[in-house]
Amino acid sequence: MTVKLFASLRNGRFAETQWGYVPGITVSRILEELHIDRRDVGILLVNFCHVQPDFQLQEGDTISIFPIIGGG
């Protein structure tokens, strides 16, 4: 699987990395392992489709994680 982080979520982490597939793994579990608070996440995409944190991943998926973006 490929995990991509965007904007402030890259700070102290990475922009993109390969992640070993584990059967039954969810997006939420990846967030936990990366120490990313769910409240800091604005958009979760798997293969360019919006998903919820409990989405179960498949081998070969691409996960894109975007922070909440504020503005005025």
VOZADO-757391 format. One line per 4 residues: number of its first residue (from 1); their letters; for each residue y negated, z negated, x negated of N, C-alpha, C. Coordinates in Angstrom, 1 decimal, decimal comma, always signed. Example, Ala and Ser with C-alpha at 12.3 -4.5 7.8 and 13.67 -1.06 7.14 Angstrom:
1> AS> +5,7:-7,8:-13,2:+4,5:-7,8:-12,3:+3,3:-7,8:-13,2; +2,2:-7,1:-12,8:+1,1:-7,1:-13,7:+0,0:-7,9:-12,9
//
This chain:
1> MTVK> +1,2:+0,0:-0,8:+0,0:+0,0:+0,0:-1,2:+0,0:-0,9; -2,3:+0,5:-0,4:-3,6:+0,5:-1,0:-4,5:-0,4:-0,3; -5,2:-1,3:-1,0:-6,2:-2,2:-0,4:-7,5:-1,8:-1,0; -8,5:-1,6:-0,1:-9,9:-1,2:-0,6:-10,8:-2,2:+0,0
5> LFAS> -11,7:-2,8:-0,9:-12,7:-3,7:-0,5:-14,1:-3,0:-0,6; -15,0:-3,4:+0,2:-16,3:-2,8:+0,2:-17,4:-3,9:+0,1; -18,5:-3,4:-0,4:-19,8:-4,2:-0,5:-19,5:-5,6:-1,2; -20,0:-6,6:-0,5:-19,9:-7,9:-1,1:-18,5:-8,5:-1,3
9> LRNG> -17,5:-7,9:-0,6:-16,2:-8,4:-0,7:-15,6:-8,0:-2,1; -16,2:-7,1:-2,8:-15,8:-6,7:-4,1:-16,1:-7,7:-5,2; -17,2:-8,6:-4,9:-17,6:-9,5:-5,9:-16,5:-10,4:-6,4; -16,2:-10,4:-7,7:-15,2:-11,2:-8,3:-13,7:-10,7:-7,9
13> RFAE> -13,6:-9,5:-7,3:-12,3:-9,0:-6,9:-12,1:-7,6:-7,5; -12,1:-6,6:-6,6:-11,8:-5,2:-7,1:-12,4:-4,3:-6,0; -12,4:-3,0:-6,3:-12,8:-2,0:-5,3:-11,6:-1,5:-4,6; -10,5:-1,3:-5,4:-9,3:-0,7:-4,9:-8,1:-1,2:-5,7
17> TQWG> -7,0:-1,5:-5,1:-5,8:-1,9:-5,9:-4,6:-1,5:-5,1; -3,5:-1,4:-5,8:-2,2:-1,2:-5,1:-1,6:-2,5:-4,8; -1,0:-2,7:-3,6:-0,4:-3,9:-3,2:+1,0:-3,7:-2,9; +1,9:-4,6:-3,4:+3,3:-4,5:-3,1:+3,6:-4,7:-1,6
21> YVPG> +4,4:-3,8:-1,0:+4,7:-3,9:+0,4:+5,8:-5,0:+0,6; +5,6:-5,9:+1,6:+6,5:-6,9:+2,0:+6,8:-6,7:+3,5; +8,0:-6,4:+3,9:+8,2:-6,2:+5,3:+7,6:-7,4:+6,2; +6,9:-7,0:+7,3:+6,4:-8,0:+8,2:+5,0:-8,4:+7,8
25> ITVS> +4,4:-8,0:+6,6:+3,1:-8,5:+6,2:+2,0:-8,0:+7,2; +1,0:-8,8:+7,4:-0,1:-8,5:+8,3:-1,3:-8,4:+7,5; -2,4:-7,8:+8,1:-3,7:-7,7:+7,4:-4,2:-9,1:+7,2; -4,0:-10,0:+8,1:-4,4:-11,4:+8,0:-3,8:-12,1:+6,7
29> RILE> -2,6:-11,8:+6,4:-1,9:-12,4:+5,2:-2,6:-11,8:+4,0; -3,0:-10,6:+4,0:-3,7:-10,0:+2,8:-5,0:-10,7:+2,7; -5,7:-10,9:+3,8:-7,0:-11,6:+3,7:-6,8:-13,0:+3,1; -5,8:-13,7:+3,5:-5,5:-15,1:+3,0:-5,2:-15,0:+1,5
33> ELHI> -4,4:-14,1:+1,1:-4,1:-14,0:-0,3:-5,3:-13,6:-1,2; -6,2:-12,9:-0,6:-7,5:-12,6:-1,4:-8,6:-13,6:-1,2; -8,3:-14,7:-0,5:-9,2:-15,8:-0,2:-10,5:-15,2:+0,5; -10,3:-14,3:+1,4:-11,4:-13,8:+2,2:-11,4:-14,5:+3,6
37> DRRD> -12,4:-15,1:+3,9:-12,6:-15,8:+5,2:-12,7:-14,8:+6,3; -11,9:-14,9:+7,3:-11,9:-13,9:+8,4:-13,3:-13,7:+9,0; -14,1:-14,8:+9,0:-15,4:-14,8:+9,6:-16,4:-13,9:+8,7; -16,0:-13,6:+7,5:-16,8:-12,8:+6,6:-16,5:-11,3:+6,8
41> VGIL> -15,5:-11,0:+7,6:-15,0:-9,6:+7,7:-15,6:-9,0:+9,0; -16,2:-7,8:+8,8:-16,8:-7,1:+10,0:-15,9:-6,0:+10,5; -15,2:-5,3:+9,6:-14,4:-4,2:+10,1:-13,1:-4,2:+9,2; -12,0:-4,0:+10,0:-10,7:-3,8:+9,3:-10,1:-2,5:+9,8
45> LVNF> -9,8:-1,6:+8,8:-9,2:-0,3:+9,1:-7,9:-0,2:+8,4; -6,9:+0,4:+9,1:-5,6:+0,8:+8,5:-5,5:+2,2:+8,7; -5,4:+3,0:+7,6:-5,3:+4,5:+7,8:-6,4:+5,0:+8,6; -7,6:+4,5:+8,4:-8,9:+4,9:+9,1:-8,9:+4,6:+10,6
49> CHVQ> -8,1:+3,7:+11,1:-8,1:+3,3:+12,5:-8,4:+1,8:+12,5; -9,3:+1,4:+13,4:-9,6:+0,0:+13,6:-8,4:-0,8:+14,0; -8,2:-2,0:+13,4:-7,1:-2,9:+13,7:-7,6:-4,3:+13,8; -6,7:-5,2:+14,4:-7,0:-6,6:+14,4:-6,2:-7,2:+13,2
53> PDFQ> -6,6:-8,5:+12,9:-6,0:-9,1:+11,7:-4,5:-9,3:+11,8; -3,9:-9,4:+13,0:-2,5:-9,6:+13,2:-1,7:-8,3:+13,1; -2,4:-7,2:+12,8:-1,7:-5,9:+12,7:-0,7:-5,9:+11,6; +0,6:-5,5:+11,9:+1,7:-5,5:+11,0:+1,6:-4,2:+10,2
57> LQEG> +1,6:-4,3:+8,9:+1,5:-3,1:+8,0:+2,8:-2,5:+7,7; +2,7:-1,2:+7,3:+3,9:-0,4:+6,9:+3,7:+0,1:+5,5; +4,8:+0,4:+4,8:+4,7:+0,9:+3,5:+3,9:+2,1:+3,4; +3,0:+2,2:+2,5:+2,2:+3,4:+2,3:+0,8:+3,4:+3,0
61> DTIS> +0,6:+2,3:+3,8:-0,7:+2,1:+4,5:-1,8:+2,0:+3,5; -3,0:+2,3:+4,0:-4,3:+2,1:+3,3:-5,1:+1,1:+4,1; -5,4:+0,0:+3,6:-6,2:-1,0:+4,3:-7,6:-1,0:+3,7; -8,6:-0,9:+4,6:-10,0:-0,9:+4,2:-10,7:-2,1:+4,8
65> IFPI> -11,3:-3,0:+4,0:-11,9:-4,2:+4,5:-13,4:-4,2:+4,2; -14,2:-4,3:+5,3:-15,6:-4,3:+5,2:-16,2:-5,6:+5,6; -17,3:-6,1:+4,9:-17,9:-7,4:+5,3:-18,8:-7,2:+6,5; -19,2:-8,3:+7,1:-20,2:-8,2:+8,1:-21,5:-7,8:+7,5
69> IGGG> -22,2:-6,9:+8,1:-23,4:-6,4:+7,5:-24,6:-6,8:+8,4; -25,6:-7,4:+7,8:-26,7:-7,8:+8,6:-27,9:-7,0:+8,3; -28,9:-7,0:+9,1:-30,1:-6,3:+8,8:-31,1:-6,6:+9,9; -32,2:-6,0:+9,7:-33,3:-6,3:+10,6:-34,1:-5,1:+11,0
//
